[in-house]
Structures are given as structure tokens and as C-alpha cells.
Amino acid sequence: MTAAPAADTAPSALDLILTRRSTKAFDLVEPGPGPDELEALLRAATRVPDHGKLTPWRIQVLEKQGQAALGDFLADLFAREIPEANDKQIAFERDRPQRAPLLLVVTSKPKTPHKIPDLEQLLSAGAVCTTLLHTANALGYGAQWLTEWPAYRPEVCRHLGHDPDNDQIVGLIYIGTRAQAPDERPRPDLSDVTEVWAGPAGG
Ligand SMILES: Cc1cc2nc3c(=O)[nH]c(=O)nc-3n(C[C@H](O)[C@H](O)[C@H](O)COP(=O)(O)O)c2cc1C
């Protein structure tokens, strides 16, 4: 009698892509990715399509110390701008970047002027973010891509060492162990968002 082959329980790359779901940052807990996993995340993310090989993006790794430093900055900025803010609101802002074990800040840094359009350079930075989500999922972690208000504030961009006149924070990617599996959410009906195009309608 021949033994049945061992069931291969590892999900395929396609399974992972077809089932990816964001996990809310507040539901991401310790442990976060270890050093080898972090390197895999960064290697995967920096293999994105990149017209002109410009590497027009940067990824900043914020572990506990960096998250706390960014949280202090956000809390101060928030308190300065909203004098009537109460302690609870200010504490919320201090905690904002500290919701998950690992925070990766992705910033688009287009080379301008350049023959490669800014849009294509920005899209490459977006691809970095998406790749981080898929890689985190493949490593067994949950992740969420957020921008929220800090991504759009020049003060935050500058505080992180970027040039707000040129650079744009495009994603704050929170990564950690899922405290609970996220529910599925409705996905678009393929026929609403895709079509076979074989020439102009009525042509
Ligand atoms: C560029 C970008 C910015 C986002 N920023 C936020 C955000 O600030 N707050 C938020 O609740 N969701 C934000 N999202 C959406 C979530 O990351 C997530 O995609 C959404 O909750 C749907 O879940 P899903 O990824 O499982 O489909 C953003 C998504 C993208 C692509």
C-alpha cells in the first residue's frame, strides 16, 4: 500500500493574494516581524516595478523608539493646532503611530523634473505599499495601509526628514500579529469593474 501524500497545508501565493484582508491597526499585537522577516518585507517591497529604475521612494522602519518619537510630535502638533483638545484626544494622537508592533512609513520622492512622469513615480510608491501588505500576509501577519491626517501634513513630512515641497507620505503601513481574524468584506462584482474591450462600442 502506498502512503497518501502529505497534505500541503501552506496556502499558495495565489490563495494569499485572493484572500488578503486588512486588519485594523488597533487589532495588530505583538509579536511583530523579526529581523529576517523585516528584511524580507523590505526586499519584497523594493522589487516593485519602477520605470527608469529611479527608486523614487523611501521606506522608514519605525519600531518602538521611532513610533514614540513620532507620537510625541503628532501629539504636540495636534495640541498646538487645537488648543481646546482634551488630554484624551492628545493621548490618542500620541498613541496613533504606536498601535502595532511595526510601522513602515512609505514616502514618494519623485525625481523632478524627469522624463519619467511624476504619476508613474508615485504609482511605484503605491506599489511599495501594496507589496508590503501582501508580503506581511504571506509571512502570516496582519497589516493595514493608513494615511490619516499625518500623511498630508508638511510638518510631519519634514519631521521625518523629507522635503514637503517634493515628497509625499503615501502610506503608513502597520504590521503585527492579528488579535482576531478580520471579517470578509464585500468585493466588487467583476462585471462592474472589468470588461473585455475589443474596440470602441458600436464600432
Ligand atoms: C492610499 C490609501 C490610504 C488609506 N488610508 C486609510 C485611512 O486613513 N483610514 C482608513 O480607515 N482606511 C484607509 N485605507 C483603507 C484601508 O487600508 C483598507 O484598504 C480598507 O479598510 C479596506 O480593507 P481591505 O484592504 O481588506 O479591502 C487606505 C487605503 C489606501 C489605498
The ligand as an SDF file (V2000), in Angstrom:
LIG
                    3D

 31 33  0  0  0  0  0  0  0  0999 V2000
   -3.7740   55.1340   -0.1000 C   0  0  0  0  0  0  0  0  0  0  0  0
   -4.6750   54.5300    0.9290 C   0  0  0  0  0  0  0  0  0  0  0  0
   -4.8900   55.1980    2.1080 C   0  0  0  0  0  0  0  0  0  0  0  0
   -5.7470   54.6810    3.0770 C   0  0  0  0  0  0  0  0  0  0  0  0
   -5.9400   55.3820    4.2310 N   0  0  0  0  0  0  0  0  0  0  0  0
   -6.8550   54.9460    5.1230 C   0  0  0  0  0  0  0  0  0  0  0  0
   -7.1160   55.6990    6.2820 C   0  0  0  0  0  0  0  0  0  0  0  0
   -6.5070   56.7450    6.5280 O   0  0  0  0  0  0  0  0  0  0  0  0
   -8.0690   55.2370    7.1280 N   0  0  0  0  0  0  0  0  0  0  0  0
   -8.7660   54.0700    6.8680 C   0  0  0  0  0  0  0  0  0  0  0  0
   -9.6360   53.6970    7.6650 O   0  0  0  0  0  0  0  0  0  0  0  0
   -8.5020   53.3240    5.7920 N   0  0  0  0  0  0  0  0  0  0  0  0
   -7.5760   53.7260    4.9100 C   0  0  0  0  0  0  0  0  0  0  0  0
   -7.3110   52.9860    3.7770 N   0  0  0  0  0  0  0  0  0  0  0  0
   -8.0960   51.7430    3.5360 C   0  0  0  0  0  0  0  0  0  0  0  0
   -7.5810   50.5150    4.2690 C   0  0  0  0  0  0  0  0  0  0  0  0
   -6.1860   50.3710    4.1420 O   0  0  0  0  0  0  0  0  0  0  0  0
   -8.2120   49.2110    3.7180 C   0  0  0  0  0  0  0  0  0  0  0  0
   -7.8190   49.0210    2.3760 O   0  0  0  0  0  0  0  0  0  0  0  0
   -9.7090   49.2440    3.7910 C   0  0  0  0  0  0  0  0  0  0  0  0
  -10.0900   49.2710    5.1460 O   0  0  0  0  0  0  0  0  0  0  0  0
  -10.3600   48.0210    3.1020 C   0  0  0  0  0  0  0  0  0  0  0  0
   -9.8750   46.8220    3.6070 O   0  0  0  0  0  0  0  0  0  0  0  0
   -9.1970   45.7270    2.6530 P   0  0  0  0  0  0  0  0  0  0  0  0
   -7.7960   46.1980    2.3860 O   0  0  0  0  0  0  0  0  0  0  0  0
   -9.2610   44.4510    3.4100 O   0  0  0  0  0  0  0  0  0  0  0  0
  -10.0080   45.6760    1.4140 O   0  0  0  0  0  0  0  0  0  0  0  0
   -6.4160   53.4490    2.8300 C   0  0  0  0  0  0  0  0  0  0  0  0
   -6.1670   52.7470    1.6440 C   0  0  0  0  0  0  0  0  0  0  0  0
   -5.3200   53.2830    0.6940 C   0  0  0  0  0  0  0  0  0  0  0  0
   -5.0880   52.5180   -0.5900 C   0  0  0  0  0  0  0  0  0  0  0  0
  1  2  1  0
  2  3  1  0
  2 30  2  0
  3  4  2  0
  4  5  1  0
  4 28  1  0
  5  6  2  0
  6  7  1  0
  6 13  1  0
  7  8  2  0
  7  9  1  0
  9 10  1  0
 10 11  2  0
 10 12  1  0
 12 13  2  0
 13 14  1  0
 14 15  1  0
 14 28  1  0
 15 16  1  0
 16 17  1  0
 16 18  1  0
 18 19  1  0
 18 20  1  0
 20 21  1  0
 20 22  1  0
 22 23  1  0
 23 24  1  0
 24 25  2  0
 24 26  1  0
 24 27  1  0
 28 29  2  0
 29 30  1  0
 30 31  1  0
M  END
$$$$
